[in-house]
Amino acid sequence: MNLNQYIDEHKEEIIRSVQEIVRIPSVEGQPLPGKPFGEKVDEALRSTLALAERLGFQVKNIDGYAGHAEFGEGEETMAILGHLDVVPEGSGWTYPPYEARIVDGKIYGRGASDDKGPTIGALYAMKAVMESGRKMKRKVRIIFGTDEESGWEDMEVYFQKETMPDFGVTPDADYPVINVEKGILTFKLKKQFAPDDCSAVKIRSLTGGHRANMVPDECRCCFLPTGDQDKILAHLHSMKQFSDYDLSAGFCEDSGIEIVSKGISAHGSTPEKGRNAIAHMLAFLSTMGLGSSEMEQFLLFLNNRIGTDTTGAGLNLNLEDEVSGGLTLNLGTISVDEKQGEVEINIRYPVSYSQQQITDLITEALTGSGVDVEFDDFHLPLHVPEEGFLIETLKQVYTQQTGQPAQVLVTGGGTYARAIKNAVAFGARFPGRQEVAHEKDEYIDIDDLILHTKIYAHAIAALCCE
């Protein structure tokens, strides 16, 4: 059977399957027995494996950490790595984030593009190849991850229990082919405040952001109920004269003033495309006149050394190389109260720099500041040479199916291509399309979804069939 014909004939089924999985709010939750990332992530995994089993694949659930579906013959295995977990939905959606509503040929929902839609498309691409009756010379295995947006513990456990594939792709970035991914580091900046530390600006709490790898779209600062309300409101009025600042006032539970900063969410790998609500709150507080308390000095440090800058210059991190370009920094979350302060930062660094070089630069930048650093998740850079059967085949398939030239790309995003040897990101966002991952009103264009499915079917056939 013709691969494209099969996919066209099953278009409505593909759409329904994507909708079903998008409707599951698979944000990481409280660990439960057999459900390491919470109830809803486990539901997404089990639902996807059930779909794959109905489609005729052999499936396996790896203790709730990940799962796979496979078919084919031969000594070698091609992997397709997708993920079913999503970042929190954030605010400001036009359509409910887990309704999977179709509007103007697009499926709207958190995870529609990152990465549920592309993953389900790849599953149906496998089905098209299986139904075509082609003779296989390699196995094809699609691996469903569940912790890509957090710590990648899913891949760690999966590959402790399952054999490593020989090569692979992930539909979690851009077309044509991404063979360079910057290194990723998430770290915390922390400071404990002395008891009875007297501050000029009476802040009870300051919170904002959802994840380190999301540009925060909201930040809230609650002031103690003192005689400073008029000063706070007057400063708010002056700051609102700047068009970039979306600030408003309300009341905390104890009748103190609450200032809310609104931003625009974006993926942490492209922080310049968003508007950082935390950075704007820090600017508001700093220009209001912070004093010398430890809390206020911590906030001034964050504003002066990070603020709205996304290059990392204030932390000695304005680095770049010819292969992968410049470093990016995202100030993702903040939590401050009368006892302590903490922010989470996510950086994407050039491939020519080592993990040790990056941590040394950060440590040096903090010398004498009184701010502590805690290094969390590291993902080393990826650089797969363009020459070789995998990338050459993928480029040929992309050009055949789209009529467009194919070239390799660089990304600041981090994909499961790093989890196995000889793997690259392949789709699913087409050139010129809007980047909507981690943003409000995330969607996948249905025509793009179907074309992506066709590209993957032909790639599987070219790489795994005789």
N, C-alpha and C positions, 0 to 999 in steps of 0.2 A: 504493500500500500504506500502511496505517496505520503511523505511525512507532513507536508504542509496541508494536504487535503484532510488528513486525520485531525489535525489541530483545528482547522476551520470548522469541521463537522462537530467538534466537541467544545466549541468556543463557549457556549452558555454553561456547560458543565464546569469548565475551568473558572469562569467568573463566579459561579455559585460556590465553588470550593474555596476560592480566595475569600469571599465574603464570610463564609462560615468560620474560617480561622481568624480573620481580622476581628470578628465579633467577640473573641475571647480576650479579655483585658490582661494579657500575660506579662504584667510588670512583676519584677521579682518581689516575692512576699516572704512571710515567715516560714522558715523551714519546718517541714512536717515529716514524719516517718515515710520513707520512700518517695518523698516529694521535696528534694533539697532546696528548690527555689520557690516553694510555695504552691498553693492550690491551683491558681490560674495558669501558671507556667506549665504545671503538670497536665492540666486539662488540654492546653494547646498541643503538647507533645503527644498525648494519647489520641487526641482527635486526628492529628496528622498521620500518625502511624496506622490508625484505623482506616483512614482514607487510602493510604498506600496499600494496605492489605486488600481492600476492596478492589483496587486497581490490578491486583494480581501479583504484587511483589512479595518477596520474603522480607519480613520485618523483624526488628529486634529492639527492645527497650533496655537500655543500659542503666538499670537501677534509678530511673528518673532523671539522670544527668543528661542524657542524650539518647538518640535512637537512630536507626537507619533502615533504609529499604534498598534492595539490590536485585539485580538479575544479571545474566550473562555467563560466559565461560572463559576459561583461560587462566594463566598463571598471574597475570597482572591485573590491577584494579585501578580504575579511574574513580576519583572521588568528586562529588559535588557537595560543597559545604554551605548550608544555609542556617539561619537562626530564627527561632520562633518567639524569643523574648523581645520585649519592647521597652523603650524608655517611658516614664510617666507622660501622660497626655498634655500636661500644662494647661494653659487657659486660652480663652479667646477664639475657640473653634466656631466656625460657621455652621457646621453640621456635627451631630454627636460623634465623638471620636471612636466609639465602638459600635456604631450602627452599620458601618460599611455601606452607606448610601451611595447610589449611583446618580451622579449629576453631570450632564454634558459629557458623557462618555468617560467619566472618571470614577473610580471607586475611592471614596474618602474614608480614612480611618487611620488610627495609629498602627503602624506596622504594614500599611498597604504597600509602601515602597521599600521599607527597611524593617524586615526583609521577608515578610510573609508572602506578598504577591510574587516576587521573583522566585522564591523557593517553591511555591506551589506550581508556578510555571515550569520550573525545571523538572519537577516530578512528572508532570504531564508530557514533557519532552521525552523522558525515559519511557513512558507508556507508548508514545507514538513509535519510538524505535522498536520496542518489544512487539507491538502489533504489526509492524511492517514485515516481520518474518526474516529480517536480515540475520545472517550468520555472525555470531559474536566471536571475536578473538580475545576480548578482555571483558572483565566484569565491570559493571557500573554500580556505584554505591552512592546514594544521596544520604548525607549525614545531617540530622536535624539537631542543631545546638540549642541550648536553653539559657546560656549565661554569657552571651557575647557582649551585651551591653554593660556588664559588670566586671567580673573577675576572671572569666574564661575557665573557671573550675570544671565546667562541663567537658571541655576538650582534654584537660589534664586527666580526668577520670576515664573518659572514653578510650584514650589511647594507652592507658594502663591495662585495659581489658580487651582491646581490639587491635588487629594488625594495622600497621601504617600503610595507607595506599601508596601506589607508585607515583602518582601525579594527580593533579586535580585543579578545579576551578571553584570560585565562589561567586554567586550572582548578587553581590552586596556592595557594588560600587558603580563604576561607569563603563560604558562601551567606548572605544573598541576593546583594548586590553590594558590593564594596569600591571606593570611589572616592577614598579618602585613604590614602596610604602614607607613613609617616615616612621621613625621610632616613636613610641608613645610612653609617656610617664605621667602618672597621677600622683600628686603629693599633697600633703596638708601643711599649712603654716599655722602654728598654735602658740598661744601665750596664756599663762595663768596670771590672774590679777590678784594683787595683795588685798587682804581683807580691809575693809573700811577705807579703800582707796577713793579719795574724794575727787569727783569729776565736775567740771564746769557745766557740762551738758548732761543732764540726768537721764541716761538711757537705761531702760529696764531690759530690753531685748532687741536684737537685730537678727533677722532671719531672711534667707532668700535662696532661690535655686532649687533644682530637683536632683541633678546629677552633675558630676564634674565634667562630663562630656556633652553637656547641653549649655548653650548660652542662656543664662537665667532671664525669665520673662517677668519676674516679680520679686520685690524685696520690701520687707516691712520693718519699720523701726518704731518701737513703742517707748515713749518717754514717761518718766514718773510724773504724777500730777503735782507740779510745782508752780511757781509764779512765772515760769518761762514761756507759757503758752503763746503770749503775744509776740515774743521774740521769734519763736519757731514759725508761727504763721506768717509773720512779716517776711522772714527769710524765704519761706515757701513761695510767697507771692513774687519775690524778686527772682528766684530761680526759674519760675515758670515762664519768664520772659524769653528763656532760651528754648528754641523750638525742639531741640533733641530731647528735652527732659519732660517726661510724663509723670508728674508728681501730684498727689492729692492728699488731703487730710481727713482724718476721722478720729474716733475715740477708741482707746483700749478698754478692757474690762474694768479697770480701776479708774476710769474717766480721764486718764492721761491722754495726751495727744498721740495719735498714730499717723505716721507719714508712710505712704505707699508709693513705691516707684515701680512703674510698669516699663517693661522692655519688649524686645522681640526675640523670640527663641530662634536658635539656629544650631546646626551640628557643631560640636566642639572642635572639629577639625577645620572649620571655616568660621572662626569667631567674628571676623570682620563683616560677615554677612548679617549678623544679628545686632541687637542693641542691648547692652548689658545693664540690667536693672540694678545689680549690686554696685557696679562701678558708678552709676549715676547717684545712688544713695550715698556712697562714700564721698562723692564730690559735694553733695548737698550738706553733709555733716561737716566736712572739712572747711568749707567756705563759711559756715555758720560761726566758726571760731571755737575749735576744740582746745581743751586745756592740756595740762601736763600729767593727768592720771594715766595709769598703765593701759586702761581700756582706750582712752582717747589717743594715746601715742600709737597703739596697735592699729587703730583705724586710720590715723595719719600715715603710718608706714604703708598700709595697703593702698591708700589713695595715691601717695607720692611715688611708690615703687612699682605699682601695677596700674590701678585706675582703669581707664579705657584703652590703654595700650595693649595690643595683641601680639607684639613682637618679642616680649620678654626682656626688653632692654634694661629695665630696672632691676632685674635679677641676673644680669650678665649673660643673658640668653639670646641676644640678637645675633643668631648664627645662620649661616647659609652655606650651601655648596652647589656646584654646577649640576649635579645629578638630580637633586631633589628640591632645590630652592630653599626658602627661608623657614625658620622655626615659627610656630604659632603658639600662642598661650591663651587659655580660656579660664577666667575666674568663674568657677561654676557654682559653688555654694558658699554660704556664710552662716555662722551660728555664733552669736555673741550674747552673753548675759553679764551679770555683775561679778561672776567668778572667773570666767574664761572666754577666750575667743578662738575661733577656728575657721579657716577657709580651705576649700578643696580646689586645686588647680590642675588642669590637664594641659600638657604640652605635646606637640608633635615636632620632633627634632630631625634634622637632616641625617641621611644615612651614613655619612662619613664620620660621624661622631659616635663615641662609645658611651655606654651607660655610665662608666666611671667619670668620664669627662663632664657629662651633664650634671651628675650629682655633686662633683667637686665645685663646679661653677655656682651652683645654687648655695651650697654650704658657705662658700667664700662670700657671696653676696649678702648673707645673713650675719656675717661676723660683726659683733658689737651692737646688733639691733635688739637683742633680748627676745627675738622670735625664734622658736624651735621649728624644725622641719621633721616630718615623718614621711618617708618614701613608701608608696603603696604599690600599685600595679605597674609593671614594666612590660612592654612588648617591644622586642628588638626590631630594628628596621628589616625590610625585605627588599632584595634586589635580585631579580631573576634575569639572566642575560637574554636579550631579544632573540639571539640565534638559538635554534633548537626546534624540535618537531612540535612541541606543545604550542608555543606562541605563533609559530609560522602557520600551523593548521587553524588556530583560532582566528587569525587575521584573514586567512583565505575564506573561511566560512562567513565571517562578518561581511566581507565585501560581496560575496555571492548573494547573500540574503538581503542586503540593504542597498547595494549598488554604490556604496560610499567607500572611499579609501580607509584603510585601517592603519593606525599607528599606536605605539605604546605610550602610556601616560604615567604621570606621577600623581600620588594622592597623599594627603595628610590623614586620610581615614585609615582605620585599622580593620582588616578583615581576617577571616579564618584562613586565608591563604598562608598566613604565618604559621599555622598549626601543623602543616605537613610539608614535606620536601617537594620541590618542583611544582609549586602551585601559584596561580595568579588570580586576580580578580577579573571577572569577565562579565560586564553588565551589572545591573540591568538598566541604568539610566542612559538614555541616548544623548548624543551631543546636542547642545542647544536647549535641552529640557531643564526646567526649573529644579533646583535642589530643594527637596521638601522634607528630607529625613530630619527627625527631631524637631520639626516645626509644627505649629498649628496648621490645621487643614492639610495634613499629609495626604497624598493620594497616589494612585497609579493610574495612568492613562490606559484604558482597555486595549486600544490598538497597539500600544507599546507592549503591553503584557503578552498579547498574542504573537507579535513579532519576536519578542524575547524568547517565547516558548519554541518558536520555529528555529531560531538561531541555535538554541541549546540542543534541539533534536538533531540538527545537522552536524553540530559539533560532536555529539556523542557518536553518531554514525561514522563520521570521519576518523575519529580517534579509536573506536572500539569495534568496528565491524570490518569484516573481510571485504 
